[in-house]
Amino acid sequence: MWLSRCLLLGPLLLTGTKGFTTFVMTPKISKDIYRRNSGSVLYGALNRRNKQADLMKKMQEAKKQREMKEHDSEGQGPSANTQGNVKGRLSDAEIKKQNDLKRFQELLDSEAATVNYDISGSNYKTQQQEEEEIEAGYRGIDRIFEGDPAPVEAFQDLIHFATGNALGKNGASRIVPWLNKSATKQGEILIVITDPREKSSELRSVMKNISKFISADILSRLIVINADTAAENRRFLNKNQIENIPVYCDEKREWMREYTVLGEKRWAMCLMILKNGRVERLVRELDMELATEVIKTSVASLKMENS
């Protein structure tokens, strides 16, 4: 204990029993390391706290605005746009709006929204990705969120890498589970990895990894959609001997635009899990190093949710 205090405090003045004064010198580098490390820890903690405080402030402001709108609309009957659907099923646009409100309310009420750090258990998004999702909800960005309807017509124009032909309606029904004629396949999931960048080195690295380290059961439900030509995709797959990942070409990026996965600040990879006509999982800015674990965790979390 005494020695550790010397290391932290540096020079220590000791007075002996006979009046002699002694200086005990400790290595100066120890004090410097202590200061540097403690400063880094404090800075990191303060930085995280400031970010969380800023997010909480924005969330509270959004909550007040929403409550004011709800208060203003009290006593008013249904609008002309909604009267026609009171007795019928909700349209996809109405479902999306309903999901946005529900999802944002969950973010407002959840303290866990800003403390998710690790990809494990039911956590398939990083803290940064969750914070970005809150920011997008706060800013009212028009894009697809988890729980929204999954457009199916966009699949028809995708090009199969092997044939070079568009899927069409029949081809799309073989890929999209809930369009399949077989009742046993309609409830299955479809995992989609996208990247709008041509010859993306990040996507190619991910494909090499998942072809080796993802189970056959998951790979049988996974496809890749990129902006490369069919010939370019064939060259890459043949060169790297990847035979367990089907690739579909979206050279004009129309499918990616429909699913709002092009990226807002920069083009990047995205991961989606579709099921029963809905986007069940959506991870934007998919990290190349975490991709394999994110795929496993997102699939596992969906299974847990449905069990």
Secondary structure, DSSP 8 states (H G I E B T S, - for coil): -HHHHHHHH-SEEEE-TTS-EEEE---HHHHHHHHHHHHHHHHHHHHHHHHHHHHHHHHHHHHHHHHHHHHHTTT----HHHHTTSSS---HHHHHHHHHHHHHHHHHH-GGGG----SBTTB-S-HHHHHHHHHHHHHT-----TTSB---GGGGG-EETTT--B-HHHHHHHHSGGG-S-TTTTT--EEEEEE-STT-HHHHHHHHHHHHHS-HHHHTTEEEEESS-HHHHHHHHHHTT--S--EEE-TT-HHHHHTT-S-SSS---EEEEEETTEEEEEESS--TTTHHHHHHHHHHHHHHHH-
